[in-house]
Amino acid sequence: MSLNQIRLQEERKQWRKDHPFGFYAKPMKTADGSLDLRQWTAGIPGKQNTLWANAVYPITIEFPEEYPSKPPKVRFPANFFHPNVYPSGTVCLSILNEEQDWRPAITLKQIVLGVQDLLDTPNDESPAQEPAYRAYKKDRALYEKKVKEQAKKYASA
Amino acid sequence: MSSELDIRNVLEDIDTLYSSHDSSKIASVQDRLQTYQRSDEGYLLGTELLKNGSRNVKYFGALTLTVYFNNHDLPDVDSPFNAVIYNVLTLVHEGYDENLFIIRKLLSNLSLLYIKNFATFTQDPLYKLLAMMLGREQPVNDLIRGLQSKNEVELVLLFLSILVEDIIKQSTNLPELHNTIHSTLFEHYKLIYQYLSTIESLPYSTKLLSLDCITSLVVYIATAEGNSTQRYSHEDMDIFLLYVLKYLQDELNIENMEIYNKSFTVLAEFLENIPRLVNTFKQHISELLFNETKFGMKFVDLIFTNNEFAELYSSEIENFVNLVIAYLSINLVYISRNILNDSISNILKVVIKLSDFPGVPIEDEKVSEQLIPFWQDLADTFIDDADAISDIIFDKDTLDRFNNQKIAIFSEISQIYFKKAQITSASPAKEFFQYRTQIAELFILFYSLINTPIYSTLCDIVQSNLLIIKTNPEAMNDLETGLYLIFKITDDLRFYDDEFAMNTLVPLINGFFSQGLIESIESIPNYHNHQISVTLLNLLSCLHFFFKSDTGSTYLPSTFNFLFSMILSENTNPKLSLISSRTILKICQDSKDKLVSFLPNLELILIEMLKNPRFDNLIRERLTNSYISIAQSIKDPIDIGNKIYQILLQITEQYNVVVNTPNSLLTDIEIDQYDKYLEEYTTSLLSCVYEIGKAMVIPEELEDYLTPEQIGQYNAYWNEDPLSIKSMILTTLNQFSLQFDPLVQKTIITEKCCNILKCGLSEPINGPFKFNYSVIFEYLIAKIKKCNLQSIPYIYKLVETVVVTNKKELTSADIETILIPTFSDMYQVLESDVDLIKSSIEMFSTILETTPGLILTSQLFQDKVLNYALIGLKNYHETFIIKAVVKFWTNFVTLKRGSQQDQQIKNYLFIELQIDGIPLGYQLVSSLMVGFINAPRSALEYYYPLFRNLIGKFPMELKNWVLYFLENNSNNGKVELTNTEIQQFVSRLMVTRGQRVANDLLRDYWLKVNKLIDY
């Protein structure tokens, strides 16, 4: 088994033992029903008392072959409204950037918690999409309105 | 002591630190004390404080030594080490238990001194401690045997465990230290436990400490083996394992519970951290845990028969279960391959029994939750090991027995967890829902392992409970749990194979729908907020494949009734209404052709929603999309036209109400928040127009979707547009975004309008949203004069889309028509805002990329745009502007879609066009070099493509342009380059011929002129 697979098995094991409340994360199934440990789906709940609350935002996590030397790619659905999410849905976060704060020791739990944090605390140093960034910087009322609409779209019970 | 460090002042400060409640005072005292502690006199101060009568002061003294040792390199370690031991012994003498917290800190100081100086330590630290404590010098072995009192033994154990724990905490890797520990202190560790094993009756506290000390050692060994080449052997560890195991003797005595608890922890640490060192004891541990006459089973019997015990010792039970899991986890493959073996069968029975621990999960018991990961791991092992099993077991009968046994085990477990997943409390804790999700994950795994039978069993449970629910209200729990687990399994399925869903799952789901699932739930009083409604709602949201089938589509009426009742009832939690609307939308989009008969009812509901501002905006918009999606499936343009007309008419009426008699829409309370309500409502009305547009997009390849005859009908109808729908849409846009003052300056309104106009641009045939570009331009020209600044990027984006989708029809004159009012006339406004610079540059960039001929020759482009883009390149360092501007210039330099004539014009412009009296080529390179040199390191990569394309396209000219700039601006950056260096750089750059190596050259240049180094 490759280093990559061993580590992902371990991540899966750890996630089952202990994961933050309201989150989910699991490897995707392939056509033959087996698991593809390098492709995960996960859900990030918005923090309570924030604009993002009462919704679970779906993401996909794609682990490259070089993982854990290289970070996974985390994606929201395309056109997800957030200043640090590219139009393709890819999340721009320093701990997910090989040239910035990624370390092989960063766990799946830390990644999803980092993404949850990012939701309500955008980093205006690294804008990734124009509409959300512009609204965040220049028209906060519009920004809040759009985030709330988006939260309704992903409402969960 | 110096006057600055007057001990009385320090004592006063310490007193304040421990007694004051004034945080600012505490902060200033802390600052002062920390300065003393870090100073060269810290050691003297610490020693002095340790002499004080107050324990708090003594502790602060010990702490001061820690700070001092951490911040100073000592020329002589022996004397402070001895002095600390002396202080430890004094404190032991004065009262071991009362002074224990200070003693611990001092022992930690000893370990700190050792870890920092182990390479130069002249004597073994434990030997030093023992020798000073016992007052004689003998071999360590003899000294250990000479330990007499409880305090002496405990001090040694404490020191050893603190030392190894402190090594683990070290941030730096110290492989040599690990080697030294193995050859010295670890030997003493063994001697101590050999000695302890010989003592008949150790004090209780010593037993506890000795177990803790082994835990520390085990965790240390795992760290040491991970960070060095040092390895420990079975022989090394046997003494410790034997020591622990002797505490778990056959006779169980409740008074020893704390010792048992520590022993569980130590053994679990062994199994989890260094399982290979436990190999020789595996059988022994298995016996201990699972043999009926041994400790483990007695413990299990006790917790199952004595409720009071189970409640009182819940944490000990958790630790025991952890130990069981740790043991089983290292034997998963063995267990999974030997389920036909009696001993394994016996072990699994114990674990199954533990999983069925009595009590309400989370509230009363945590054992069942603890065991979920174990069952998941075991199920995974069966899945991963399936191929090997069929290789190992040749005999068909045996293989059948094996598979039956496997199914029996997981069936039993599923029955247990099915019950555990039931919601028995009126308001369960949120942790219970988390637990329930874990159970669902377990069932998903079981489904992977057992497939359809488990799905079928759950469907049967639902079906049978539906039959008795009227007479037996308790059946509700089974029903809800069954639906919940079916939802979770179904939601996890990926339908790569439609046949499987249609042939296998649809009949199973039909089994319970046919028993009146929806009606039964609707018959529950106040069902809207009942948990079963939430569960049903979630299940319906993932049954689109079922509703698409002929069988499932017969339940659409009752399903829609239920979903709409969830939306329309005033009792429903708003979140559930939203989920209902999402489910309706999904079903409508997936099964539109089966829903045509619902259109009249849907229309009534939709019209009511359009009229009533109190409906949730998102629900209104989703319903509009749902309605039009179904209408579109009829493929009759006249019918669709009529339906769109009705909705637009209603939207127009509502607009008139909002403008003329808004108060009629609102209650008194809402009138107070007039702006908020009406703005959101009107925005939603406009969004509904957008939803119509989205739902009208041809959903697949035109030829697959419509016959040639139908295409003809569509085009004919929309060319004629007998109901003037296109005109109605444009009127709506004009009214909302140009005439109604409260909305005119709202960015969101511009965004919606632009989106509406974009809907039909890419459509292959005529339709209600297919507008001629001149109509769109006309609207945009009007809109840009009546909008806020934040709206402008949306206008530019729409221009870009028009250019991309109408490139064949557009002329230079058309482009000029739109660009003069939207760019030229706005020039000064644009310059004031970086976002607008970016948006406008991107618009030009797209035109250059798509059909450069549209602007290359225009005066606007040559006079204004180029100059504007030069400023953008030179002056802005925000990443998003750099990206946009560099892309503009790269598109201009390459003109990938340009004709030969376009290329000639471009070359002419670069060489001949004068901007401020200097040719464009020189100007571009000047701006590029200034922008590049001053760019942040992280932005360099964005510039490379432009340099490389310039080298490729203007090899002769570029050399002169760069040389001209550098020779006249050699002081640009922080380092002035010599003429030779400039010549070398430019020559090397040109030699790259624009290949990738140019990136490195440019980066090195940037580093040099910015006086930075690569990292």
Contacts between the chains, C-beta under 8 A, distances in Angstrom:
chain1	res1	chain2	res2	distance
A	13	B	373	7.2
A	13	B	377	6.9
A	16	B	372	7.5
A	16	B	373	4.5
A	16	B	376	5.6
A	16	B	377	7.9
A	16	B	438	7.6
A	16	B	441	7.4
A	17	B	373	5.1
A	21	B	430	6.8
A	21	B	431	7.5
A	21	B	434	5.6
A	22	B	434	7.6
A	24	B	437	6.8
A	26	B	441	7.2
A	26	B	444	8.0
A	26	B	492	7.7
A	28	B	494	7.2
A	29	B	448	7.9
A	29	B	492	7.4
A	29	B	493	7.8
A	29	B	494	5.1
A	31	B	494	7.7
A	31	B	496	4.1
A	31	B	497	7.7
A	33	B	448	6.2
A	34	B	383	7.8
A	54	B	575	6.2
A	126	B	879	7.5
A	127	B	879	7.5
A	127	B	880	5.8
A	130	B	793	6.6
A	130	B	835	7.4
A	130	B	838	7.4
A	130	B	839	7.6
A	130	B	880	7.2
A	131	B	751	7.8
A	131	B	793	7.9
A	133	B	880	7.8
A	134	B	790	6.5
A	134	B	793	6.9
A	134	B	835	5.2
A	135	B	747	7.4
A	135	B	790	7.5
A	138	B	790	5.9
A	138	B	835	7.3
A	139	B	747	5.9
A	139	B	790	5.3
A	142	B	747	5.4
A	142	B	748	5.9
A	142	B	790	7.4
A	145	B	748	7.0
A	146	B	748	7.7
A	149	B	617	7.7
A	149	B	618	6.5
A	152	B	578	5.5
A	152	B	616	7.4
A	152	B	618	4.8
A	153	B	582	7.8
A	153	B	618	6.7
A	155	B	575	5.0
A	155	B	578	4.2
A	155	B	579	6.0
A	155	B	582	7.7
A	156	B	575	7.5
A	156	B	579	7.6
A	157	B	534	4.8
A	157	B	537	7.0
A	157	B	538	6.8
A	157	B	573	7.7
A	157	B	575	5.5
A	157	B	576	5.9
A	157	B	579	5.7
